[in-house]
Amino acid sequence: MLKSIGIGTELFHKLIEKKHYYVDKTPFIKTIFEDNDVDVMLITRPRRFGKTLTMSTFYDFLSLDPENPGDTSRQEKWFKDTDILKEDKYKDFCSKYMGKFPVIFISLKQVDGDDFISAYGRLASVVYDMYSQFRYLADSDKLATDEIEEYKLYLDKRYLKDPQNNDVIKDSLTSLLKFLHEHHGIKPILLIDEYDVPIAKAASKNYYKEMIDVISPFLGNALKTNLDLDRAILTGCLRAAKESIFTGLNHFKNCSVLDIGKVNISRGIGFTKEETQEVLSYYGLSDRYEEVRKNYDGYHFGTVHMYCPWDVMSFCDDNYMLEDEEKSLIQPGNYWINTSGNDVIEEFMSFIGSEDIKKMQSLMDGESITIEVREALCYGDLKRHDINDFWTLLLYTGYLTFDPQYKGSKKKEYKLYIPNEEIKECFGSKIMEFYENDSFMNNCTGDLIKGLFSGNAEIVETSLCSLLAKYVSIRDFSTRAPKENYYHGFMNGLLISCGSLIEDHQSNMESGNGYADMILLSKDKTDIAVLELKIASGELDDRVSIAEKAVEQIIDKKYAGRFIENKTIKSVHVYGICFYQKVCSVSVEKLK
């Protein structure tokens, strides 16, 4: 009888106890804990590649039994049919590591919320659950009286959830490591899954500073020169920069998808080609390998080709029980589309210029693009909407992969492309069609375009002010980047969403005696709108006069001259638009 498929089962011992199919990754335990002598290791991979199951496997293998230290019967039961116990070459490693450590294993993937208070409450719950796993410490004869009192404080969930007591949360990991070390006489191992989720969520929901003030010491104090820590392994999608979590770590290794020369680590999370073929063979689906390859392969972790485990196992789960005659009708499903967070990515969409939209189209056409990738991101800086951050996010979150053979002219330059057919579909539905899913934006941008081609400055101004009010945050103006660039990107994002009303949209186009900010051609190719964008420096500036001068600039520099002379163009309207934070003023003149 075939083993069942444990879709969504992320704990190793549950996968084994329920007799689900397991792709044996147990040698990876030795790769991480003996072959790499580092105090702190961060492994970054896209979502749904098995990071949590990997961390759970570490925990189940390493964790000692507090009631019977030295008893490894649990591990012998769970791992008896795996390579790490079956093969003699791992015998010495097992005797040294299996069931020998107190282990703290936490996941931060649920630490999110629409505001800081709700997210903080979830972090407090993580801390409470973490301490609840070690209640035996409350009766420890190895801890001092004041340490036991401190430990018991962490079992008061209401106390922990009060933001006024955030210093307790900040110290919680450090304190628990110390308590476990003192009680067992063995330095604990720390496993933190999805460490970057609280920071990413906070950045997208505008409570970044409040969250980083708590999460940075919560993690950083435990990781930096901690004599009570054996080693720590963290997983996430991105390596965060400037958040101070990893600053000052002397014995630190970051293992990202870009790392070349770390083959054993690259193969550890995700399915290799051989492992994928084994799974398909086991479930009688070997003849479907080519479809699986086209839809779920294509990722590069270093130089290693990897498949998404979630996709491969979901494909098998959908199809292995079909009758032979039904298998001819198999269509590869899209399993990844609803598993990846898109908050930060979607926020970029209103600020992408026309050149980058062309790059997105090139990706959809099966081509590659050359980009300077940021190996580390500061989540707090994402509000600047730097386009390199956007491409980097797409790479690290799994929408794109890279060509390891490409040697760019710049140090951090990579050739990026969509890895497979499934992601191409996701790319189209989650990114290229982003605007189509927003009825408010569609209505306002529709009115905006109609107003631009008809010469109705009032409608243009009303539509733009409505869009600014909803989609622009005052926080966006704290950036040092030129404000003209910000509004130019904002307008590009709006106009790109109006393909049904605009035949052509040119940005910074040479025209007349200069460069017009924007030139629009109507869908029927008979109407032209020329836009010059200006910025008011203060609230009391005369935005109307600035907009009128922008119109004069278009006329003086003859940005619209060639369109006036074009007999196929029926109307030419020129616009000056002056922005100030979340409002604007619009001036128009009809030249034809």
Salt bridges, closest charged atoms under 4 A:
GLU10 OE2 - LYS109 NZ 3.45
GLU34 OE1 - LYS30 NZ 3.39
ASP35 OD1 - LYS30 NZ 2.93
ASP39 OD1 - HIS251 ND1 3.48
ASP60 OD2 - HIS13 ND1 3.08
GLU87 OE1 - LYS89 NZ 3.64
ASP112 OD1 - ARG122 NH1 2.34
ASP114 OD1 - LYS205 NZ 3.58
GLU147 OE2 - LYS178 NZ 3.80
ASP167 OD1 - LYS170 NZ 3.71
GLU194 OE1 - ARG47 NH1 2.84
GLU194 OE2 - LYS51 NZ 3.58
ASP213 OD2 - LYS209 NZ 3.17
ASP228 OD1 - HIS181 ND1 2.78
ASP230 OD1 - ARG231 NE 3.00
ASP259 OD2 - LYS262 NZ 3.59
GLU275 OE1 - LYS25 NZ 2.81
GLU290 OE2 - ARG293 NH2 2.41
GLU291 OE2 - ARG288 NH1 2.65
ASP297 OD1 - HIS305 ND1 3.57
ASP343 OD2 - LYS201 NZ 3.62
GLU347 OE2 - LYS383 NZ 2.74
GLU347 OE2 - HIS385 NE2 3.26
GLU355 OE2 - LYS358 NZ 3.37
ASP356 OD1 - LYS359 NZ 3.84
GLU372 OE1 - LYS410 NZ 3.90
GLU375 OE2 - LYS412 NZ 3.21
ASP381 OD2 - LYS242 NZ 3.41
ASP381 OD2 - ARG384 NH2 4.00
ASP386 OD2 - ARG374 NH2 2.76
ASP389 OD1 - ARG374 NE 2.51
GLU503 OE1 - LYS523 NZ 3.84
GLU532 OE2 - LYS534 NZ 3.69
